[in-house]
Amino acid sequence: MSTRFRLTPPEPREAQVLRAVLQVLAHHPRVAWAHRMQSGAGRLVRKGGASQFLRFGFPGCPDVLGQLRTGQVLAVECKRPSGKTTDEQAAFLRLVADHGGVALVARSADDVVAALGGNQ
């Protein structure tokens, strides 16, 4: 009988990465503001049974949008270590970076500190 043991620790969930990233951004001296962005779709149900399809956010919208004190746009897509960006997410991050903003995929809070500089 073979027993399997996990030899590596489980990787953090994306929600844990996002929470850690938001904490770093809230206290980093280069960041003017940063907010969690929600995107998705659903039905808005009204009285009388009428409903309307509602989409919020936009395809490729990063998990966090913000601004540095220099005026640069900040876009952070949070992923677990094995997570992959969608084509839309990668395209939006390239757009921000190509126009002078700071755009990154963060797999841990350390990635944000590295991208913004460790001046905490």
C-alpha positions as CSV (number, residue, x, y, z in Angstrom):
1,M,0.0,0.0,0.0
2,S,1.4,3.3,-1.1
3,T,0.9,6.5,1.0
4,R,1.2,9.8,-0.7
5,F,2.5,12.8,1.2
6,R,2.5,16.4,0.1
7,L,6.1,17.5,0.0
8,T,5.4,21.1,-0.9
9,P,3.1,23.5,0.9
10,P,-0.1,24.3,-0.9
11,E,0.0,27.5,-2.9
12,P,-2.1,30.4,-1.7
13,R,-5.5,31.1,-3.2
14,E,-5.9,34.1,-5.4
15,A,-8.0,35.8,-2.8
16,Q,-5.1,35.6,-0.3
17,V,-2.7,37.1,-2.8
18,L,-5.1,39.9,-3.5
19,R,-5.6,40.7,0.2
20,A,-1.8,40.8,0.7
21,V,-1.3,43.0,-2.4
22,L,-4.0,45.5,-1.2
23,Q,-2.3,45.7,2.2
24,V,1.1,46.6,0.7
25,L,-0.5,49.1,-1.7
26,A,-2.4,50.8,1.2
27,H,0.9,51.6,2.9
28,H,3.4,52.0,0.1
29,P,4.7,55.6,0.0
30,R,4.6,55.7,-3.9
31,V,0.9,54.8,-4.1
32,A,-1.6,57.7,-4.1
33,W,-4.6,55.3,-4.2
34,A,-5.5,51.8,-5.2
35,H,-8.8,50.0,-5.3
36,R,-10.1,46.5,-5.9
37,M,-12.0,46.3,-9.2
38,Q,-14.9,44.0,-9.7
39,S,-16.0,42.7,-13.0
40,G,-18.7,40.3,-14.1
41,A,-22.3,40.0,-15.2
42,G,-25.7,39.1,-13.9
43,R,-29.4,39.8,-14.1
44,L,-30.9,42.8,-12.3
45,V,-34.4,41.8,-11.2
46,R,-36.9,44.5,-10.8
47,K,-40.4,44.6,-9.2
48,G,-43.0,43.1,-11.5
49,G,-40.6,40.4,-12.7
50,A,-38.8,42.4,-15.3
51,S,-35.1,41.8,-15.4
52,Q,-32.2,43.3,-17.3
53,F,-28.8,41.8,-18.1
54,L,-26.1,43.9,-16.4
55,R,-22.3,43.8,-17.1
56,F,-19.9,45.6,-14.9
57,G,-16.2,46.1,-15.3
58,F,-14.6,45.4,-18.7
59,P,-12.8,42.4,-20.3
60,G,-9.2,42.4,-19.1
61,C,-9.9,44.7,-16.1
62,P,-7.2,44.0,-13.5
63,D,-7.9,43.1,-9.9
64,V,-6.5,46.4,-8.7
65,L,-6.4,49.8,-10.4
66,G,-4.7,52.8,-8.9
67,Q,-2.4,55.7,-9.3
68,L,1.1,56.5,-8.1
69,R,2.0,59.8,-6.6
70,T,3.8,60.6,-9.9
71,G,0.5,60.4,-11.7
72,Q,1.2,57.1,-13.4
73,V,-1.6,54.5,-13.7
74,L,-1.1,51.4,-11.6
75,A,-2.6,48.1,-12.8
76,V,-2.1,44.9,-10.8
77,E,-3.5,41.5,-11.8
78,C,-3.3,39.1,-8.8
79,K,-2.8,35.4,-9.5
80,R,-1.9,32.4,-7.5
81,P,1.6,31.1,-8.3
82,S,0.4,28.7,-10.9
83,G,-2.3,31.1,-12.3
84,K,-2.4,32.3,-15.9
85,T,-3.6,35.6,-17.2
86,T,-6.2,35.7,-19.9
87,D,-5.4,37.2,-23.3
88,E,-7.6,40.3,-22.3
89,Q,-5.7,40.7,-19.0
90,A,-2.3,40.5,-20.7
91,A,-3.4,43.0,-23.4
92,F,-4.6,45.5,-20.8
93,L,-1.4,45.3,-18.8
94,R,0.6,45.8,-22.0
95,L,-1.5,48.9,-22.8
96,V,-0.9,50.4,-19.4
97,A,2.9,49.7,-19.6
98,D,3.2,50.9,-23.2
99,H,1.7,54.3,-22.1
100,G,4.0,54.9,-19.1
101,G,2.0,53.2,-16.4
102,V,3.1,50.5,-14.0
103,A,1.5,47.1,-14.8
104,L,2.3,43.8,-13.3
105,V,1.0,40.3,-12.4
106,A,1.4,39.8,-8.7
107,R,1.8,36.3,-7.4
108,S,2.7,37.6,-3.9
109,A,3.0,40.9,-2.1
110,D,6.7,40.7,-2.7
111,D,6.1,41.1,-6.5
112,V,4.5,44.5,-5.8
113,V,7.3,45.6,-3.5
114,A,9.8,44.6,-6.2
115,A,7.9,46.5,-8.9
116,L,7.4,49.7,-6.9
117,G,10.7,49.6,-5.0
118,G,11.2,48.5,-1.5
119,N,10.9,52.0,0.0
120,Q,8.3,51.1,2.6
